[in-house]
Amino acid sequence: MYSDKDDEKRVLKYAAKLKRSEWQFYDQAQPKRKGGKLAISEVDEDNERKTRNIENGCIFLNRKGHEAPGFTGEMGCVLHHLAIREGVHFVETKPDVCWQLPIRRSFEKLDLGDDEEHRVTVIGEYERSGWGPGGVEFDWYCTSNSEAHVGKDPVYISNAYELIKLMGTKGYSVLKEICDARMQARRDAGPKLLPLLQVHPATLAAQQGKGR
């Protein structure tokens, strides 16, 4: 789902740079009339605009094992591959909801009384529960699965670019300072971690070599 009109407009701009040789659904995306917009979007059951679903998947998802004359593309998100070809971060080429995962940004209102209210931006992880009642039935999901917790660096480092986009440079600098201190405290604590320094359950499972 697109976050707004600008999000869809940006994706359209980059989709126009894709070639038939790299995009499995290039032909399906072409406009019906000359000069028209690429047919990459549709409206869902909630009347929200989103990328088109083709063959039970996103129109930008090159399927595993796909072969066709002249096709030299790779499996996976073709917008991600485009970012690599263009030498830009995938934040620029992909819809907001796609590049933000597994980070989740939400907004809350803080009532301070006397009709004083503040809007608070909350940065967290996108768990299965974030998708509503149907999310618990997902057979996998990145922040809940041990397979996603094998990175060399913690998320606040590996996803610094995305976090800065979501919370700004000043906000990120504060986050990094707090996380750096926590990481140091964990190192100093050794194998017997303090209760407030617990590790994510999926990270523990990955460290212990368990499956999901």
Secondary structure, DSSP 8 states (H G I E B T S, - for coil): --SSHHHHHHHHHHHTT--TTT-TTHHHHS-SSTT---S-EEE-TTS-EEE-EETTEETTEE-TT---TT----SEEHHHHHHHHHTS-HHHHS-HHHHHTTEEEEEEEEEEETTEEEEEEEEEE--GGGG-GGGGG-S--GGGSGGG---SS-HHHHTHHHHHHHHHHHHHHHHHHHHHHHHHHHHHHTTS--GGG---HHHHHHHTT---
